[in-house]
Amino acid sequence: MDITDMNAFGWSGMGQRMFFEGHPGVQHEQAAPTTRFAETWNEIVNHLIMDKLMQLAVAQMQLLHAVDSFPRGGLCQGGTLKEALRRYERLWLPLIAAQAGPGSKGQQQQQQQQQQQQQGYSQLVPPLDVAFLWHLHRLQPDLYAGDCQQLKGRNGVSLLGALHVTPQQAFAFSDSSDAAGAATAALWRKAYPSEPFWPPAAPGSQTAAFSTSLAADLAAVAVRVPVLTHQLLRACYMQLPFLSK
C-alpha cells in the first residue's frame, strides 16, 4: 500500500501534506519512517481501509441477497438470467458509452476528456439485474478490460479509460426511487423508450434471439453464485461489529 493507493480511500494530497509536515519524525514524504510514524501509519491504514472494506462487504452482501430474493427463480438461471445478460450487454454498456465525450488530440485534452467521462460514468446506478451482471463481469478483470476495449463511444473513442467504478458505485443498484437511480432511469428511458428500467420485462422474443458477444462467460459464473450466496447469507456477515474483528 503506497500513497497513491490511499487516494482511492479519501487520503487526499492535502491530508498527506498535513500528516507528513506535522509529524515531528518526518521531514518529507520520502523520509525514513520512525517507529512512531509506522505506528501512526498503521492506525491510518486500519481506520481508512478497514472502514471502507466493511462498508463494501455489507454492500456486496446486500446485492447478493437482493439477487437471491428475485422472483421467478432468481437471476442466476434460465430465461431471467439470459434477459439480464441482454440488458447488461445491449443496453447498459452502450448507455455508459453514451457518456463518453468526443475524441480529442493532445495530452491535456485527453486528460480532461477522461475526467469528464469518469465523472459522468460514476453518476450512473444500474437496476438490480444489470448490477449483478456488471459485478460478475468485473470479477474477471482481464476479460472485463478486453470486452470494454471492444466498445466504442462517440467518434470511436475507447471506453477503457472511462470504465472506472468508484467504491460507492461498486455494488450499488436502484429501482429509480432514489436521486441517482432516478437520474440514471431518465437517461435509460431516453435511450430506450420501449425498455423498462425496473423491473425488467419477462423474457420474450428479444431474449430468445440474444447471443452474447462478450469474451467473459457471465452465464457460467452466474449459475455458481447461489452456492456461495447461501453460505454467506447469515446475519452476522452484515453486522459491522462482526466484520471489524
Accessible surface in RSA format (square Angstrom, percent):
REM  Atomic radii and reference values for relative SASA: ProtOr
REM  Chains: A
REM  Algorithm: Lee & Richards
REM  Probe-radius: 1.40
REM  Slices: 20
REM RES _ NUM      All-atoms   Total-Side   Main-Chain    Non-polar    All polar
REM                ABS   REL    ABS   REL    ABS   REL    ABS   REL    ABS   REL
RES MET A   1   126.43  65.5  53.72  35.5  72.71 173.1  56.19  47.8  70.23  93.0
RES ASP A   2    80.23  56.2  74.70  74.3   5.53  13.1  39.71  93.5  40.51  40.4
RES ILE A   3    45.72  26.0  45.17  33.6   0.56   1.3  45.17  32.5   0.56   1.5
RES THR A   4    99.56  70.8  93.86  95.2   5.70  13.6  59.93  80.5  39.63  59.9
RES ASP A   5    64.03  44.9  56.99  56.7   7.04  16.6  14.93  35.1  49.10  49.0
RES MET A   6     0.00   0.0   0.00   0.0   0.00   0.0   0.00   0.0   0.00   0.0
RES ASN A   7    77.79  53.6  60.26  58.2  17.53  42.2  26.43  63.6  51.36  49.6
RES ALA A   8    68.56  63.0  43.08  66.5  25.48  58.0  56.39  79.4  12.16  32.2
RES PHE A   9    38.09  19.1  35.77  22.2   2.32   6.0  36.19  21.9   1.90   5.4
RES GLY A  10    65.07  80.2   0.00   N/A  65.07  80.2  37.24 102.2  27.83  62.3
RES TRP A  11    27.54  11.1  27.38  13.3   0.16   0.4  27.49  14.7   0.05   0.1
RES SER A  12    60.39  51.0  52.11  69.6   8.27  19.1  45.10  96.0  15.29  21.4
RES GLY A  13    34.32  42.3   0.00   N/A  34.32  42.3  23.66  64.9  10.66  23.9
RES MET A  14   123.09  63.7 120.07  79.5   3.02   7.2  82.93  70.5  40.17  53.2
RES GLY A  15    19.26  23.8   0.00   N/A  19.26  23.8  17.25  47.3   2.01   4.5
RES GLN A  16    11.20   6.3  11.20   8.2   0.00   0.0   0.09   0.2  11.11   8.4
RES ARG A  17   119.58  50.2 118.33  60.3   1.25   3.0  43.61  59.6  75.97  46.0
RES MET A  18   133.73  69.3 118.49  78.4  15.24  36.3 106.01  90.1  27.72  36.7
RES PHE A  19    30.03  15.0  20.73  12.8   9.30  24.2  28.80  17.5   1.24   3.5
RES PHE A  20     7.60   3.8   7.57   4.7   0.03   0.1   7.60   4.6   0.00   0.0
RES GLU A  21   130.08  74.7  98.60  74.6  31.48  74.9  42.33  81.9  87.74  71.6
RES GLY A  22    61.82  76.2   0.00   N/A  61.82  76.2  35.05  96.2  26.77  60.0
RES HIS A  23    22.05  12.0  15.87  11.0   6.17  15.8  17.33  17.9   4.72   5.5
RES PRO A  24   121.41  88.5  90.75  82.7  30.66 111.4 104.49  86.3  16.91 105.1
RES GLY A  25    29.87  36.8   0.00   N/A  29.87  36.8  18.66  51.2  11.20  25.1
RES VAL A  26     5.01   3.3   1.81   1.6   3.19   7.7   1.81   1.6   3.19   8.7
RES GLN A  27   143.32  80.1 120.33  87.9  22.99  54.7  51.11 108.8  92.21  69.9
RES HIS A  28   103.79  56.7  98.27  68.3   5.52  14.1  72.93  75.2  30.86  35.9
RES GLU A  29    76.94  44.2  59.57  45.1  17.36  41.3  20.43  39.5  56.51  46.1
RES GLN A  30   154.45  86.4 128.24  93.7  26.21  62.4  52.74 112.3 101.71  77.1
RES ALA A  31    27.19  25.0  10.29  15.9  16.89  38.4  15.42  21.7  11.77  31.2
RES ALA A  32    83.41  76.7  63.86  98.5  19.56  44.5  70.39  99.1  13.02  34.5
RES PRO A  33    91.72  66.8  69.41  63.3  22.31  81.1  69.76  57.6  21.96 136.5
RES THR A  34    54.69  38.9  45.83  46.5   8.87  21.1  52.91  71.1   1.78   2.7
RES THR A  35   106.30  75.6  94.85  96.2  11.45  27.3  62.88  84.5  43.42  65.6
RES ARG A  36   125.10  52.5 122.40  62.4   2.70   6.4  55.84  76.3  69.26  42.0
RES PHE A  37    26.68  13.3  26.68  16.5   0.00   0.0  26.68  16.2   0.00   0.0
RES ALA A  38    42.61  39.2  39.11  60.4   3.50   8.0  42.52  59.9   0.09   0.2
RES GLU A  39    84.76  48.7  80.89  61.2   3.87   9.2  33.33  64.5  51.43  42.0
RES THR A  40    19.84  14.1  19.84  20.1   0.00   0.0  19.26  25.9   0.58   0.9
RES TRP A  41    40.74  16.3  40.74  19.7   0.00   0.0  25.59  13.6  15.15  24.6
RES ASN A  42    82.80  57.1  81.96  79.2   0.84   2.0  16.63  40.0  66.17  64.0
RES GLU A  43    97.01  55.7  90.66  68.6   6.35  15.1  44.68  86.4  52.33  42.7
RES ILE A  44    29.38  16.7  25.83  19.2   3.55   8.6  29.38  21.2   0.00   0.0
RES VAL A  45    31.70  20.9  31.70  28.7   0.00   0.0  31.70  27.5   0.00   0.0
RES ASN A  46    88.61  61.1  84.56  81.7   4.06   9.8  21.53  51.8  67.08  64.8
RES HIS A  47   126.89  69.4 117.36  81.6   9.53  24.4  77.97  80.4  48.93  56.9
RES LEU A  48    38.92  21.7  37.44  26.8   1.48   3.7  38.78  27.2   0.14   0.4
RES ILE A  49    18.30  10.4  18.30  13.6   0.00   0.0  18.30  13.2   0.00   0.0
RES MET A  50    81.82  42.4  81.82  54.1   0.00   0.0  60.67  51.6  21.15  28.0
RES ASP A  51    55.64  39.0  54.91  54.6   0.73   1.7   7.39  17.4  48.25  48.1
RES LYS A  52    54.29  26.5  54.16  33.2   0.13   0.3  20.44  18.4  33.84  36.1
RES LEU A  53    83.27  46.4  79.49  56.9   3.77   9.5  79.75  56.0   3.51   9.5
RES MET A  54    30.61  15.8  29.18  19.3   1.43   3.4  30.56  26.0   0.04   0.1
RES GLN A  55    90.38  50.5  81.81  59.8   8.57  20.4  33.02  70.3  57.36  43.5
RES LEU A  56    39.50  22.0  39.07  27.9   0.43   1.1  39.31  27.6   0.18   0.5
RES ALA A  57    35.09  32.3  28.91  44.6   6.18  14.1  34.12  48.0   0.97   2.6
RES VAL A  58    24.61  16.2  24.61  22.3   0.00   0.0  24.61  21.4   0.00   0.0
RES ALA A  59    29.94  27.5  27.99  43.2   1.95   4.4  28.75  40.5   1.18   3.1
RES GLN A  60    56.21  31.4  56.21  41.1   0.00   0.0   0.82   1.7  55.39  42.0
RES MET A  61    12.20   6.3  12.20   8.1   0.00   0.0   5.35   4.6   6.85   9.1
RES GLN A  62    88.49  49.5  83.83  61.3   4.66  11.1  19.78  42.1  68.71  52.1
RES LEU A  63     0.27   0.2   0.27   0.2   0.00   0.0   0.27   0.2   0.00   0.0
RES LEU A  64     9.11   5.1   8.26   5.9   0.85   2.1   8.30   5.8   0.80   2.2
RES HIS A  65    91.94  50.2  91.94  63.9   0.00   0.0  49.03  50.5  42.91  49.9
RES ALA A  66    22.80  21.0  15.18  23.4   7.62  17.3  20.35  28.7   2.45   6.5
RES VAL A  67     2.17   1.4   1.94   1.8   0.23   0.6   1.94   1.7   0.23   0.6
RES ASP A  68    58.24  40.8  36.08  35.9  22.17  52.4   6.47  15.2  51.78  51.6
RES SER A  69    71.78  60.7  40.36  53.9  31.42  72.4  39.80  84.8  31.98  44.8
RES PHE A  70    16.91   8.5   7.74   4.8   9.17  23.9  11.05   6.7   5.86  16.8
RES PRO A  71    83.85  61.1  72.33  65.9  11.52  41.9  83.85  69.2   0.00   0.0
RES ARG A  72   133.26  56.0  93.67  47.8  39.59  94.3  71.69  98.0  61.57  37.3
RES GLY A  73    51.74  63.8   0.00   N/A  51.74  63.8  31.37  86.1  20.36  45.6
RES GLY A  74     7.06   8.7   0.00   N/A   7.06   8.7   5.74  15.7   1.32   3.0
RES LEU A  75     0.43   0.2   0.41   0.3   0.02   0.1   0.41   0.3   0.02   0.1
RES CYS A  76    11.19   8.5  10.19  11.4   1.00   2.3   4.96  12.6   6.23   6.7
RES GLN A  77   101.30  56.6  98.54  72.0   2.75   6.6  27.00  57.5  74.30  56.3
RES GLY A  78    57.71  71.2   0.00   N/A  57.71  71.2  42.49 116.6  15.23  34.1
RES GLY A  79    35.69  44.0   0.00   N/A  35.69  44.0  20.86  57.2  14.83  33.2
RES THR A  80    13.38   9.5  10.76  10.9   2.62   6.3   4.85   6.5   8.53  12.9
RES LEU A  81     8.15   4.5   8.15   5.8   0.00   0.0   8.15   5.7   0.00   0.0
RES LYS A  82    73.26  35.7  72.62  44.6   0.65   1.5  42.56  38.3  30.70  32.7
RES GLU A  83     9.01   5.2   9.01   6.8   0.00   0.0   3.66   7.1   5.36   4.4
RES ALA A  84     0.98   0.9   0.46   0.7   0.51   1.2   0.66   0.9   0.31   0.8
RES LEU A  85    18.72  10.4  18.53  13.3   0.19   0.5  18.53  13.0   0.19   0.5
RES ARG A  86    14.89   6.3  14.89   7.6   0.00   0.0   4.27   5.8  10.62   6.4
RES ARG A  87     0.90   0.4   0.90   0.5   0.00   0.0   0.15   0.2   0.75   0.5
RES TYR A  88     0.07   0.0   0.07   0.0   0.00   0.0   0.07   0.1   0.00   0.0
RES GLU A  89    13.74   7.9  10.06   7.6   3.68   8.8   7.92  15.3   5.82   4.7
RES ARG A  90   114.15  47.9 103.50  52.8  10.65  25.4  37.66  51.5  76.49  46.4
RES LEU A  91    11.06   6.2  11.06   7.9   0.00   0.0  11.06   7.8   0.00   0.0
RES TRP A  92     0.11   0.0   0.11   0.1   0.00   0.0   0.11   0.1   0.00   0.0
RES LEU A  93     2.20   1.2   2.00   1.4   0.21   0.5   2.00   1.4   0.21   0.6
RES PRO A  94    49.47  36.1  41.92  38.2   7.55  27.4  44.10  36.4   5.37  33.4
RES LEU A  95     4.63   2.6   3.49   2.5   1.14   2.9   4.63   3.3   0.00   0.0
RES ILE A  96     2.54   1.4   0.79   0.6   1.75   4.2   0.79   0.6   1.75   4.8
RES ALA A  97    10.71   9.8  10.70  16.5   0.00   0.0  10.70  15.1   0.00   0.0
RES ALA A  98    45.47  41.8  34.72  53.6  10.75  24.5  39.91  56.2   5.56  14.7
RES GLN A  99    49.16  27.5  32.27  23.6  16.89  40.2   4.65   9.9  44.51  33.8
RES ALA A 100     1.14   1.0   0.28   0.4   0.86   1.9   0.64   0.9   0.49   1.3
RES GLY A 101    12.23  15.1   0.00   N/A  12.23  15.1  11.29  31.0   0.94   2.1
RES PRO A 102    84.72  61.7  81.96  74.7   2.76  10.0  81.96  67.7   2.76  17.2
RES GLY A 103    39.61  48.8   0.00   N/A  39.61  48.8  17.95  49.3  21.66  48.5
RES SER A 104    40.43  34.2  17.57  23.4  22.86  52.7  24.89  53.0  15.54  21.8
RES LYS A 105   178.58  87.1 171.97 105.5   6.61  15.7 116.40 104.8  62.18  66.2
RES GLY A 106    43.66  53.8   0.00   N/A  43.66  53.8  35.90  98.5   7.76  17.4
RES GLN A 107   135.04  75.5 123.82  90.5  11.22  26.7  42.10  89.6  92.94  70.5
RES GLN A 108   126.13  70.5 121.36  88.7   4.77  11.4  38.94  82.9  87.19  66.1
RES GLN A 109    97.48  54.5  94.15  68.8   3.32   7.9  27.13  57.7  70.35  53.4
RES GLN A 110    97.55  54.6  93.16  68.1   4.39  10.5  23.02  49.0  74.53  56.5
RES GLN A 111    92.76  51.9  90.46  66.1   2.30   5.5  29.28  62.3  63.48  48.1
RES GLN A 112    89.15  49.9  88.11  64.4   1.04   2.5  27.36  58.2  61.80  46.9
RES GLN A 113    19.92  11.1  17.84  13.0   2.08   4.9  11.09  23.6   8.82   6.7
RES GLN A 114    74.28  41.5  73.89  54.0   0.38   0.9  13.90  29.6  60.38  45.8
RES GLN A 115   123.80  69.2 118.07  86.3   5.73  13.6  40.69  86.6  83.11  63.0
RES GLN A 116   119.76  67.0 111.27  81.3   8.49  20.2  37.60  80.0  82.17  62.3
RES GLN A 117     7.32   4.1   6.55   4.8   0.78   1.8   0.90   1.9   6.42   4.9
RES GLN A 118    50.54  28.3  49.14  35.9   1.40   3.3   8.80  18.7  41.74  31.7
RES GLN A 119   123.97  69.3 117.68  86.0   6.28  15.0  33.80  71.9  90.17  68.4
RES GLY A 120    22.97  28.3   0.00   N/A  22.97  28.3  20.59  56.5   2.38   5.3
RES TYR A 121     0.39   0.2   0.39   0.2   0.00   0.0   0.39   0.3   0.00   0.0
RES SER A 122    30.75  26.0  17.40  23.2  13.35  30.8   8.88  18.9  21.86  30.6
RES GLN A 123   112.52  62.9 106.82  78.1   5.70  13.6  40.78  86.8  71.74  54.4
RES LEU A 124     3.47   1.9   3.47   2.5   0.00   0.0   3.47   2.4   0.00   0.0
RES VAL A 125    17.22  11.3  17.22  15.6   0.00   0.0  17.22  15.0   0.00   0.0
RES PRO A 126     0.00   0.0   0.00   0.0   0.00   0.0   0.00   0.0   0.00   0.0
RES PRO A 127     0.00   0.0   0.00   0.0   0.00   0.0   0.00   0.0   0.00   0.0
RES LEU A 128    12.75   7.1  12.37   8.8   0.38   1.0  12.37   8.7   0.38   1.0
RES ASP A 129     0.91   0.6   0.91   0.9   0.00   0.0   0.23   0.6   0.67   0.7
RES VAL A 130     0.00   0.0   0.00   0.0   0.00   0.0   0.00   0.0   0.00   0.0
RES ALA A 131     4.65   4.3   2.13   3.3   2.52   5.7   2.51   3.5   2.14   5.7
RES PHE A 132     0.00   0.0   0.00   0.0   0.00   0.0   0.00   0.0   0.00   0.0
RES LEU A 133     0.00   0.0   0.00   0.0   0.00   0.0   0.00   0.0   0.00   0.0
RES TRP A 134     2.95   1.2   2.95   1.4   0.00   0.0   2.95   1.6   0.00   0.0
RES HIS A 135     9.09   5.0   9.09   6.3   0.00   0.0   4.05   4.2   5.04   5.9
RES LEU A 136     2.43   1.4   2.43   1.7   0.00   0.0   2.43   1.7   0.00   0.0
RES HIS A 137     0.57   0.3   0.57   0.4   0.00   0.0   0.57   0.6   0.00   0.0
RES ARG A 138    45.12  18.9  31.13  15.9  14.00  33.3  18.01  24.6  27.12  16.4
RES LEU A 139   102.97  57.3  78.20  55.9  24.78  62.3  80.85  56.8  22.12  59.5
RES GLN A 140    42.23  23.6  36.43  26.6   5.80  13.8  27.00  57.5  15.23  11.6
RES PRO A 141    89.97  65.6  85.24  77.7   4.74  17.2  86.66  71.5   3.32  20.6
RES ASP A 142   126.55  88.6 113.23 112.7  13.33  31.5  35.39  83.3  91.16  90.9
RES LEU A 143    72.42  40.3  71.03  50.8   1.39   3.5  72.08  50.6   0.34   0.9
RES TYR A 144    21.56  10.1  21.56  12.3   0.00   0.0  21.56  16.2   0.00   0.0
RES ALA A 145    36.62  33.7  35.86  55.3   0.77   1.7  36.62  51.6   0.00   0.0
RES GLY A 146    28.55  35.2   0.00   N/A  28.55  35.2  25.53  70.1   3.01   6.7
RES ASP A 147     2.06   1.4   0.90   0.9   1.16   2.7   0.86   2.0   1.20   1.2
RES CYS A 148     1.68   1.3   1.50   1.7   0.18   0.4   0.16   0.4   1.52   1.6
RES GLN A 149    94.78  53.0  88.12  64.4   6.66  15.8  19.84  42.2  74.94  56.8
RES GLN A 150   114.90  64.3  87.33  63.8  27.58  65.7  39.97  85.1  74.93  56.8
RES LEU A 151    41.16  22.9  39.67  28.4   1.49   3.8  41.16  28.9   0.00   0.0
RES LYS A 152   115.99  56.6  93.77  57.5  22.23  52.9  62.48  56.2  53.51  57.0
RES GLY A 153    12.17  15.0   0.00   N/A  12.17  15.0   3.39   9.3   8.78  19.7
RES ARG A 154   129.59  54.4 120.94  61.6   8.65  20.6  68.00  92.9  61.58  37.3
RES ASN A 155   117.64  81.1  72.20  69.8  45.45 109.4  28.22  67.9  89.42  86.4
RES GLY A 156    47.70  58.8   0.00   N/A  47.70  58.8  24.21  66.4  23.49  52.6
RES VAL A 157    26.92  17.7  21.25  19.2   5.67  13.7  26.92  23.4   0.00   0.0
RES SER A 158    49.08  41.5  38.46  51.3  10.63  24.5  33.52  71.4  15.56  21.8
RES LEU A 159     0.43   0.2   0.43   0.3   0.00   0.0   0.43   0.3   0.00   0.0
RES LEU A 160    76.14  42.4  66.45  47.5   9.69  24.4  66.45  46.7   9.69  26.1
RES GLY A 161    32.53  40.1   0.00   N/A  32.53  40.1  24.47  67.2   8.06  18.0
RES ALA A 162     3.07   2.8   3.07   4.7   0.00   0.0   3.07   4.3   0.00   0.0
RES LEU A 163    17.79   9.9   1.50   1.1  16.28  40.9   1.69   1.2  16.10  43.3
RES HIS A 164    91.53  50.0  87.65  60.9   3.88   9.9  53.46  55.1  38.07  44.3
RES VAL A 165    30.72  20.2  11.90  10.8  18.82  45.3  11.90  10.3  18.82  51.0
RES THR A 166    31.26  22.2  31.14  31.6   0.12   0.3  27.38  36.8   3.88   5.9
RES PRO A 167    41.04  29.9  34.32  31.3   6.72  24.4  38.51  31.8   2.53  15.7
RES GLN A 168   132.34  74.0 105.51  77.1  26.83  63.9  73.07 155.5  59.27  45.0
RES GLN A 169     6.29   3.5   3.31   2.4   2.99   7.1   5.39  11.5   0.90   0.7
RES ALA A 170    19.24  17.7  15.39  23.7   3.85   8.7  15.39  21.7   3.85  10.2
RES PHE A 171    32.84  16.4  26.89  16.7   5.95  15.5  28.30  17.2   4.54  13.0
RES ALA A 172    30.10  27.7  17.62  27.2  12.47  28.4  27.62  38.9   2.48   6.6
RES PHE A 173    73.35  36.7  52.36  32.4  20.99  54.6  52.36  31.7  20.99  60.1
RES SER A 174     7.93   6.7   0.47   0.6   7.46  17.2   7.07  15.1   0.86   1.2
RES ASP A 175    73.47  51.5  60.70  60.4  12.77  30.2  16.93  39.8  56.54  56.4
RES SER A 176    28.75  24.3  19.03  25.4   9.72  22.4   1.53   3.3  27.22  38.1
RES SER A 177    99.98  84.5  56.62  75.6  43.36  99.9  47.47 101.1  52.51  73.6
RES ASP A 178    65.98  46.2  56.10  55.8   9.88  23.4  48.45 114.0  17.53  17.5
RES ALA A 179    90.26  83.0  68.97 106.4  21.29  48.4  77.97 109.8  12.29  32.6
RES ALA A 180    41.98  38.6  32.38  50.0   9.60  21.8  39.55  55.7   2.44   6.5
RES GLY A 181     0.00   0.0   0.00   N/A   0.00   0.0   0.00   0.0   0.00   0.0
RES ALA A 182    45.89  42.2  39.72  61.3   6.16  14.0  41.38  58.3   4.50  11.9
RES ALA A 183    58.87  54.1  47.93  74.0  10.94  24.9  56.50  79.6   2.37   6.3
RES THR A 184     0.54   0.4   0.22   0.2   0.32   0.8   0.15   0.2   0.39   0.6
RES ALA A 185     0.00   0.0   0.00   0.0   0.00   0.0   0.00   0.0   0.00   0.0
RES ALA A 186    59.05  54.3  48.57  75.0  10.48  23.8  53.40  75.2   5.65  15.0
RES LEU A 187    66.13  36.8  63.78  45.6   2.35   5.9  64.15  45.1   1.98   5.3
RES TRP A 188     0.00   0.0   0.00   0.0   0.00   0.0   0.00   0.0   0.00   0.0
RES ARG A 189   120.14  50.4 115.27  58.8   4.87  11.6  52.27  71.4  67.87  41.1
RES LYS A 190   173.46  84.6 146.62  90.0  26.85  63.9  98.82  88.9  74.65  79.5
RES ALA A 191    53.21  48.9  21.82  33.7  31.39  71.4  32.15  45.3  21.06  55.8
RES TYR A 192    37.14  17.3  33.53  19.1   3.60   9.4  33.61  25.3   3.53   4.4
RES PRO A 193   119.43  87.0  84.99  77.5  34.44 125.2  88.24  72.9  31.20 193.9
RES SER A 194   107.05  90.5  72.93  97.3  34.12  78.6  55.79 118.8  51.26  71.8
RES GLU A 195    19.64  11.3  16.69  12.6   2.95   7.0   5.91  11.4  13.73  11.2
RES PRO A 196    53.06  38.7  41.28  37.6  11.78  42.8  52.35  43.2   0.71   4.4
RES PHE A 197     2.51   1.3   0.32   0.2   2.19   5.7   0.32   0.2   2.19   6.3
RES TRP A 198    66.22  26.6  43.85  21.2  22.38  52.5  24.60  13.1  41.63  67.5
RES PRO A 199    89.75  65.4  86.37  78.7   3.38  12.3  86.37  71.3   3.38  21.0
RES PRO A 200    11.93   8.7   3.87   3.5   8.05  29.3   3.87   3.2   8.05  50.1
RES ALA A 201    52.76  48.5  41.60  64.2  11.16  25.4  50.97  71.8   1.78   4.7
RES ALA A 202    67.51  62.1  49.25  76.0  18.26  41.5  49.25  69.4  18.26  48.4
RES PRO A 203    53.22  38.8  29.35  26.8  23.87  86.8  29.87  24.7  23.36 145.2
RES GLY A 204    41.34  51.0   0.00   N/A  41.34  51.0  35.67  97.9   5.67  12.7
RES SER A 205    97.09  82.0  78.08 104.2  19.01  43.8  55.06 117.2  42.03  58.9
RES GLN A 206   107.52  60.1  99.60  72.8   7.92  18.9  38.81  82.6  68.71  52.1
RES THR A 207     5.75   4.1   5.75   5.8   0.00   0.0   4.46   6.0   1.29   1.9
RES ALA A 208    77.29  71.1  51.71  79.8  25.58  58.2  58.37  82.2  18.92  50.1
RES ALA A 209    86.71  79.7  52.03  80.3  34.69  78.9  63.20  89.0  23.51  62.3
RES PHE A 210    12.69   6.3   4.07   2.5   8.61  22.4   6.51   3.9   6.17  17.7
RES SER A 211    81.09  68.5  71.15  95.0   9.94  22.9  43.12  91.8  37.97  53.2
RES THR A 212    68.10  48.4  48.51  49.2  19.60  46.7  46.61  62.6  21.49  32.5
RES SER A 213    83.25  70.3  59.97  80.0  23.28  53.6  48.91 104.2  34.33  48.1
RES LEU A 214    23.55  13.1   8.57   6.1  14.97  37.6   8.60   6.0  14.95  40.2
RES ALA A 215    65.68  60.4  32.90  50.8  32.78  74.6  43.58  61.4  22.09  58.5
RES ALA A 216     1.81   1.7   0.00   0.0   1.81   4.1   0.00   0.0   1.81   4.8
RES ASP A 217    84.77  59.4  78.14  77.8   6.63  15.7  34.69  81.6  50.08  49.9
RES LEU A 218     3.59   2.0   0.79   0.6   2.80   7.0   0.79   0.6   2.80   7.5
RES ALA A 219    36.39  33.5  35.16  54.3   1.23   2.8  35.46  49.9   0.93   2.5
RES ALA A 220    37.47  34.5  30.15  46.5   7.32  16.6  36.79  51.8   0.69   1.8
RES VAL A 221    28.97  19.1  28.49  25.8   0.48   1.2  28.49  24.8   0.48   1.3
RES ALA A 222     0.00   0.0   0.00   0.0   0.00   0.0   0.00   0.0   0.00   0.0
RES VAL A 223    81.16  53.4  62.48  56.6  18.68  45.0  63.45  55.1  17.70  48.0
RES ARG A 224   148.89  62.5 142.04  72.4   6.85  16.3  66.63  91.1  82.26  49.9
RES VAL A 225    15.18  10.0  12.64  11.4   2.54   6.1  15.15  13.2   0.03   0.1
RES PRO A 226    38.10  27.8  36.99  33.7   1.11   4.0  38.10  31.5   0.00   0.0
RES VAL A 227   103.34  68.0  95.80  86.7   7.53  18.2 101.77  88.4   1.56   4.2
RES LEU A 228    93.67  52.2  91.46  65.4   2.21   5.5  93.34  65.6   0.32   0.9
RES THR A 229     2.43   1.7   2.43   2.5   0.00   0.0   1.55   2.1   0.88   1.3
RES HIS A 230   116.54  63.7  93.35  64.9  23.19  59.3  68.07  70.1  48.48  56.4
RES GLN A 231   103.61  57.9  99.23  72.5   4.38  10.4  31.64  67.4  71.97  54.6
RES LEU A 232    54.03  30.1  54.03  38.7   0.00   0.0  54.03  37.9   0.00   0.0
RES LEU A 233    48.34  26.9  19.79  14.2  28.55  71.8  23.24  16.3  25.10  67.5
RES ARG A 234   138.92  58.3 130.35  66.4   8.57  20.4  42.12  57.6  96.80  58.7
RES ALA A 235    77.64  71.4  56.06  86.5  21.58  49.1  66.62  93.8  11.01  29.2
RES CYS A 236    43.05  32.6  40.41  45.1   2.64   6.2  21.81  55.3  21.24  22.9
RES TYR A 237    57.69  26.9  56.75  32.3   0.94   2.4  22.02  16.5  35.67  44.0
RES MET A 238    65.47  33.9  49.74  32.9  15.72  37.4  30.82  26.2  34.65  45.9
RES GLN A 239    92.65  51.8  88.52  64.7   4.14   9.8  27.46  58.5  65.19  49.4
RES LEU A 240    88.60  49.3  85.94  61.5   2.66   6.7  86.18  60.5   2.42   6.5
RES PRO A 241    98.32  71.7  89.64  81.7   8.69  31.6  96.15  79.4   2.18  13.5
RES PHE A 242    80.95  40.5  74.65  46.2   6.30  16.4  75.50  45.8   5.45  15.6
RES LEU A 243    40.23  22.4  26.14  18.7  14.09  35.4  29.10  20.4  11.13  29.9
RES SER A 244    66.38  56.1  38.39  51.2  28.00  64.5  24.18  51.5  42.20  59.1
RES LYS A 245   199.94  97.5 133.20  81.7  66.74 158.9 117.91 106.1  82.03  87.4
END  Absolute sums over single chains surface
CHAIN  1 A    13358.8      10766.4       2592.4       7808.7       5550.1
END  Absolute sums over all chains
TOTAL         13358.8      10766.4       2592.4       7808.7       5550.1
